Amino acid sequence: MSQIQRRQFDTLIIGAGGGGLRASLQLAAADVNVAVVSKVFPIRSHTVAAQGGVNAALANVINDNWHWHMFDTVKGGDYLGDQDAIEYMCRAAPKAVYELEHFGVPFSRLDNGKIYQRAFGGQSLNFGDGQAIRTCAAADRTGHAILHSLYQQNIRAKTHFFDEYFAVDLLKDNEGHVLGALVFNIQNGEVLVIEAKTTLLATGGAGQQFKNTTNALINTGDGMGMALRAGIPLQDLEFFQFHPTGVAGHGMLITEAARGEGGYLLNSENERFMERYAPSVKDLACRDVVSRAIMTELREGRGCGPNKDYVLLRLDHLGEEVVQKRLPGIRQTSITFLGIDPAKAPIPVSPTAHYMMGGIPTNRFGQVVVPVKDTPEEPVAGLYAAGECACVSVHGGNRLGGNSLLDILVFGRAAGNHIIEYLQENRYHRPMDESSVEAAMQRLQRWENPNPDGEPVAALRAELKQLMESHCSVYRTDEVLREGVEKIEQLAERIKNARIDDHSSVFNTAKVEALELENLMYVALATMHSAYARKESRGAHSRIDYPDRDDKNWMRHTLYSLEHGLDYKPVRTKPITVDSFPPKARTY
Amino acid sequence: MPITKPVNESVQAVSLSELRWQCRRGMLELDILLNTFLDRKYSQLNETQHQVFTRLLQYPDQTLFDLLMANMPSTNPDIAEMVQQVRMAMVNKNRVS
């Protein structure tokens, strides 16, 4: 192993979206020697796609309070969220927004000069009394503005960036300390061991495990795959938020505004089927209700098109002027990706995977925590996680709009602060565990040897995505999921024998895609097993055969590990300073 | 000033596989549009057009999104022409399928 180049840093951060960059900035500003590894140029991270905004009870438009924000988050998460972390996040939100303002994020303004705030779903005043106005926005490009400001601040603070490097695996010693990661340079294939006293995973979500997703191609669950292989369980992966109307065959969003303006859904029999599922509100029912209704129509053979795999969203009755004036973005998306002008013809749509509430289990300091003997949450020495790849858990079973950017900012910063404390007490690098480096190298080199009997990566990836779509999206029953578990286990075995045909060193994207497929496979295994086992409906996890929430048996977090399979741990129902919000029916 | 990724000035040195990686972006819309163009049209371009496409890829994601989703025209005629070509590749793919 001596020929492998090595670098040492105090902290290694894997992933350069908002969570990773907020943490690295906190560290670099405190003179910590910090390296950020990103498989794409940092400002091409998926945070850029977050348009909505950041929730914070600033009370700039109407009266507001962090405690009301906390109530909404607990309720929105269907009482699966950890209330200590939620209290921490909602209290910290105003400061997180003001910090961004100082970093240069150009928030939209009210006439009085204060930060503009808009209303989002699920936000209330006074613990459920009326609509709150809580989401701070920089026009419709909040994620972009945050990512660019954080990147510029990191450059100023002298964060060391390894752009276009792919992290293969975490490095660990026998005592369980995480010592950094083995990475390689995508540009030339050179392998590098980055030794670090602390490592933070901030690699984002894994929407690419589904056929229809709003997630960019980079969202392949790399950090979660690394965590599983390092013996760390993943938490609550069965909770995946779906949006009912994605562009069929592509996945990008057609927002609720289309139905808000009077658009409605049709099946192959030209029937307004939502009248059967939600007779009063019809097409304006909640996201999960509309998603399940669409999937039921498809499964019962009333889908449209040659494969009967989508329904139609009709807008043409609104007239060309209304569609052009009020829904210009939706019109442009439909014209660009389908060649269909919705002012003249309906848009093919199907549910699309959007956001994962689960991830690598952490506490509110960003430390990765695992069960050890009778302790459900023992920190893994030297390992942290933040953002969509982590599960703090503030979103519980269902995330509120405007809370995902807040999550990455608050817990990226919190992780940074805890790392600073940890480094003061752990000043020296621990000796590298060479067997750990050897194991990571073997995983990498497996793709450098020809394997003519294996199946191609692209075909296996397509099969995985279809399997997850068919067996683990919004239509979940015992039968569908049991079959899904059997199929995913078989597919996982075949993926272990996958092949690539490009064995070059320079920009070998085939090798990167193979490693990404492995990560997706592990995340998909965890998702399928967790969903099959949870016999209730809560938040985004909706079982046709168990339609009710079951607090007595299931108000607990799922843990799935490669070694032990499924395990569970209690929800933290006790906040830090205020009274708990006991579970109630989630009605709006 | 917009942040852009430093790109090898020698466009000839940019391989197809490197370009494919530069087409990996933070937004699904960009992934689909850019990769469709790369797969279906890029090989038919001349050397000058290759350089324009490489320049287009240096734009930040939000700017690229606004250009390719026709929210904003480019004032640079070469870029504007390339944006049209990228959009047309998607249109033509839709026609075939």
Interface residues (C-beta under 8 A of the other chain):
Chain A: V40 F41 I43 R44 S45 H46 T47 V48 A49 R141 H144 L147 H148 Y151 Q152 D163 E164 I186 Q187 T213 T214 N215 A216 L217 I218 H250 G251 M252 G329 Q332 T333 T336 F337 L338 G339 D502 V506 F507 N508 T509 V512
Chain B: I3 K5 S15 S17 E18 R20 W21 R24 R25 G26 M27 L28 E29 L30 D31 I32 L33 P60 D61 Q62 L68 M69 A70 N71 R87 M90 V91 N94 R95
